[in-house]
Amino acid sequence: MTITLDRKNKVIIQVVFWITYYLLFSLIWVQNGDYKASFFLEFVLLPIRILTVYCCILFLIPKYLLQKKFIAFVVYYILLLLFASIAQRLFMFFFIEDFDQFVFSKIFDIPAMIRSSVLINTTIIFVSSVYILLLYFKEKENNEQIPDKMIELKSNRRTHRIAIYDIVYIEGLGNYVNYHLQDHSKITVYQSLKKCLEQLEDDKFARIQKSFIINTNHLRSYDNDSVEMNNGASLPVGAKFDIKELSIYDS
């Protein structure tokens, strides 16, 4: 059974989550029964954590982790934690500690920055784990709903059997075409793009330009000039192609 949430419900769920997070951690970090100080501290530091979490799940994970750019992801993740810990230290000085005794170098106190990074990292890991788990279940559900229709492609005297769903896009090169697959592999076949469409017989494939056919199952974003596929490829859109054909609301 599929549970579909509209944008309003998604926003409500996220607001409820952050309110719950705020209340829970405010109670966890109470010291000597000083609830007021604990709630104020979490209130001041919460915006930094929220911003850092969304930077990770909306930018770093889709752009680097899911694209298997692991080194870039780790580098940018460390930089994100560094900037977030510095920002958190600044917030603490402005709103909590005695600003009259402010010394700029204290912001870069290594033990304090490590503590800040650990707290921020814990929040990111928790939320990102939930996000990745939801992505996994969504992808699994999509794969289960798609029939495993197979086709055979002859390349270099060898016949390859592939599932139609695994085709991300097809690139025309005159008398040859390149089939670009989900696993980032490529199969070169001697045939025309017109022949490809006839062989596929699937309305999920669209010829967006004279040299490109895309599988809309793997379409990430599009505008009037180009489309971006889930494997990171950016492909041009022909002037004669009606971009409205890519909209899910027209299907």
C-alpha positions as CSV (number, residue, x, y, z in Angstrom):
1,M,0.0,0.0,0.0
2,T,1.4,3.4,-1.0
3,I,1.1,6.4,1.2
4,T,1.2,9.7,-0.8
5,L,1.8,13.0,0.9
6,D,1.2,16.3,-0.6
7,R,3.5,19.3,0.0
8,K,1.3,20.6,2.9
9,N,1.5,17.4,4.8
10,K,5.2,17.1,4.2
11,V,5.7,20.6,5.7
12,I,3.5,19.7,8.7
13,I,5.5,16.5,9.4
14,Q,8.8,18.4,9.2
15,V,7.5,21.1,11.5
16,V,6.3,18.5,14.0
17,F,9.6,16.7,13.8
18,W,11.7,19.8,14.6
19,I,9.4,20.9,17.4
20,T,9.7,17.4,18.9
21,Y,13.5,17.5,18.4
22,Y,13.7,20.9,20.2
23,L,11.6,19.7,23.2
24,L,13.4,16.4,23.5
25,F,17.0,17.7,23.4
26,S,16.1,20.7,25.6
27,L,15.0,18.2,28.2
28,I,18.0,15.9,27.6
29,W,20.6,18.7,28.2
30,V,19.0,20.1,31.4
31,Q,21.7,20.7,34.0
32,N,21.0,21.3,37.7
33,G,17.3,21.6,37.0
34,D,17.8,24.8,35.0
35,Y,15.1,24.2,32.3
36,K,15.0,27.8,31.2
37,A,18.7,27.9,30.2
38,S,18.5,24.5,28.4
39,F,15.4,25.5,26.4
40,F,17.0,28.9,25.5
41,L,20.3,27.2,24.5
42,E,18.5,24.8,22.1
43,F,16.3,27.6,20.7
44,V,19.4,29.6,19.8
45,L,21.3,26.7,18.3
46,L,18.4,25.0,16.4
47,P,18.5,27.2,13.3
48,I,22.1,26.3,12.6
49,R,21.3,22.6,12.9
50,I,18.2,22.9,10.7
51,L,20.1,24.7,8.0
52,T,23.0,22.2,8.1
53,V,20.6,19.2,7.9
54,Y,18.8,20.6,4.8
55,C,22.1,21.5,3.1
56,C,23.1,17.9,3.5
57,I,19.9,16.1,2.4
58,L,18.9,18.6,-0.3
59,F,22.3,19.3,-1.8
60,L,25.2,17.0,-0.7
61,I,23.4,13.7,-0.7
62,P,21.6,14.1,-4.1
63,K,24.5,15.8,-5.9
64,Y,27.4,13.8,-4.5
65,L,26.5,10.7,-2.4
66,L,23.8,9.3,-4.7
67,Q,26.0,10.0,-7.7
68,K,28.8,8.0,-6.1
69,K,31.1,10.9,-5.8
70,F,32.2,9.8,-2.4
71,I,35.4,11.8,-2.0
72,A,33.7,15.0,-3.0
73,F,30.9,14.2,-0.6
74,V,33.2,13.6,2.3
75,V,35.2,16.8,1.6
76,Y,32.1,19.0,1.4
77,Y,30.5,17.2,4.4
78,I,33.6,18.0,6.5
79,L,33.6,21.6,5.3
80,L,29.8,21.9,6.1
81,L,30.5,20.6,9.7
82,L,33.4,23.1,10.1
83,F,31.3,26.1,9.0
84,A,28.4,25.0,11.1
85,S,30.5,24.5,14.2
86,I,32.0,28.0,13.8
87,A,28.5,29.5,13.2
88,Q,27.3,27.7,16.4
89,R,30.2,29.1,18.4
90,L,29.3,32.6,17.2
91,F,25.7,32.2,18.1
92,M,26.7,31.0,21.6
93,F,28.9,34.1,22.1
94,F,26.2,36.5,20.9
95,F,23.3,35.1,22.7
96,I,24.5,33.0,25.7
97,E,28.0,33.8,26.9
98,D,29.2,37.2,28.3
99,F,29.8,39.2,25.1
100,D,31.7,41.9,27.1
101,Q,34.5,39.4,27.5
102,F,34.3,38.3,23.9
103,V,37.6,37.2,22.4
104,F,37.5,36.3,18.7
105,S,40.1,33.5,19.1
106,K,37.7,31.6,21.5
107,I,35.5,30.8,18.5
108,F,38.2,28.6,17.2
109,D,38.8,26.7,20.4
110,I,39.4,23.2,19.1
111,P,37.8,21.2,21.9
112,A,34.7,23.4,21.8
113,M,34.5,23.1,18.0
114,I,34.8,19.4,18.2
115,R,31.9,19.2,20.7
116,S,29.8,21.4,18.4
117,S,30.6,19.3,15.4
118,V,29.7,16.1,17.2
119,L,26.3,17.5,18.2
120,I,25.6,18.8,14.7
121,N,26.9,15.6,13.1
122,T,24.6,13.5,15.3
123,T,21.6,15.4,14.1
124,I,22.6,15.2,10.4
125,I,23.3,11.4,10.7
126,F,19.9,10.8,12.3
127,V,17.8,12.8,9.8
128,S,19.9,11.7,6.8
129,S,19.5,8.1,7.7
130,V,15.7,8.5,7.7
131,Y,15.9,10.4,4.4
132,I,18.0,7.7,2.7
133,L,15.8,5.0,4.1
134,L,12.7,6.7,2.6
135,L,14.6,7.0,-0.7
136,Y,15.4,3.3,-0.6
137,F,11.8,2.2,0.0
138,K,10.6,4.6,-2.7
139,E,13.1,3.2,-5.2
140,K,12.3,-0.3,-4.2
141,E,8.6,0.3,-4.7
142,N,9.1,1.9,-8.1
143,N,11.2,-1.0,-9.2
144,E,8.5,-3.5,-8.1
145,Q,5.9,-1.6,-10.0
146,I,7.9,-1.7,-13.3
147,P,7.7,-4.9,-15.3
148,D,11.1,-6.4,-16.2
149,K,10.7,-6.2,-19.9
150,M,13.9,-7.3,-21.6
151,I,15.5,-6.5,-25.0
152,E,18.5,-7.9,-26.7
153,L,21.3,-5.6,-28.2
154,K,24.0,-6.8,-30.4
155,S,27.4,-5.1,-29.9
156,N,30.8,-6.3,-31.0
157,R,29.5,-9.8,-32.0
158,R,28.0,-10.2,-28.6
159,T,24.3,-10.2,-27.6
160,H,23.5,-8.2,-24.4
161,R,20.2,-8.7,-22.5
162,I,19.1,-5.6,-20.6
163,A,16.0,-4.5,-18.9
164,I,14.3,-1.6,-20.6
165,Y,14.0,0.2,-17.2
166,D,17.8,0.2,-16.9
167,I,18.2,2.4,-20.0
168,V,18.7,6.0,-18.9
169,Y,19.0,7.5,-22.3
170,I,20.1,6.7,-25.9
171,E,22.5,8.8,-27.8
172,G,22.4,8.8,-31.6
173,L,25.8,8.9,-33.5
174,G,24.8,8.6,-37.2
175,N,24.5,4.9,-38.0
176,Y,25.3,3.9,-34.4
177,V,23.7,4.5,-31.0
178,N,24.9,4.4,-27.4
179,Y,22.7,2.9,-24.8
180,H,23.6,4.6,-21.5
181,L,22.5,2.4,-18.5
182,Q,21.8,2.9,-14.8
183,D,25.1,1.4,-13.8
184,H,26.9,4.0,-15.9
185,S,27.9,1.5,-18.5
186,K,27.4,2.0,-22.2
187,I,26.5,-0.3,-25.1
188,T,27.2,0.8,-28.7
189,V,24.9,-0.7,-31.3
190,Y,24.7,-0.4,-35.0
191,Q,21.2,0.9,-35.6
192,S,19.2,4.2,-35.9
193,L,17.3,6.1,-33.2
194,K,14.1,5.4,-35.1
195,K,14.8,1.7,-34.9
196,C,15.4,2.1,-31.1
197,L,12.0,3.6,-30.5
198,E,10.3,0.8,-32.5
199,Q,12.2,-1.8,-30.5
200,L,11.4,-0.2,-27.1
201,E,7.6,0.2,-27.6
202,D,7.4,2.1,-24.3
203,D,5.6,5.4,-23.8
204,K,8.2,6.3,-21.1
205,F,10.8,7.0,-23.8
206,A,10.8,10.4,-25.5
207,R,12.9,11.7,-28.3
208,I,13.8,15.1,-27.0
209,Q,16.2,16.0,-29.8
210,K,17.3,14.4,-33.1
211,S,20.2,12.7,-31.3
212,F,18.7,11.8,-27.9
213,I,16.0,9.5,-26.6
214,I,15.4,9.6,-22.8
215,N,13.8,7.3,-20.3
216,T,11.5,9.6,-18.4
217,N,11.6,7.2,-15.4
218,H,15.1,8.5,-14.9
219,L,14.3,12.2,-15.5
220,R,15.4,14.4,-12.6
221,S,14.6,17.9,-13.9
222,Y,14.0,19.8,-17.1
223,D,13.4,23.2,-18.7
224,N,12.9,24.5,-22.2
225,D,16.6,24.0,-23.1
226,S,17.8,20.9,-21.4
227,V,17.0,17.9,-19.3
228,E,19.0,16.4,-16.4
229,M,19.0,12.7,-15.8
230,N,19.4,10.8,-12.6
231,N,22.9,9.7,-13.6
232,G,24.0,13.4,-13.8
233,A,23.8,13.7,-17.6
234,S,22.6,17.0,-19.0
235,L,21.1,16.7,-22.5
236,P,19.8,19.4,-24.9
237,V,16.2,19.7,-25.9
238,G,15.3,20.2,-29.6
239,A,13.4,23.3,-30.7
240,K,10.6,21.2,-32.1
241,F,10.1,19.1,-29.0
242,D,7.1,20.0,-26.8
243,I,8.5,20.1,-23.3
244,K,5.0,19.6,-21.9
245,E,5.3,16.0,-22.9
246,L,7.6,15.4,-20.0
247,S,5.2,16.6,-17.4
248,I,3.7,13.9,-15.2
249,Y,0.4,15.8,-15.2
250,D,0.0,15.1,-18.9
251,S,0.3,11.4,-18.5
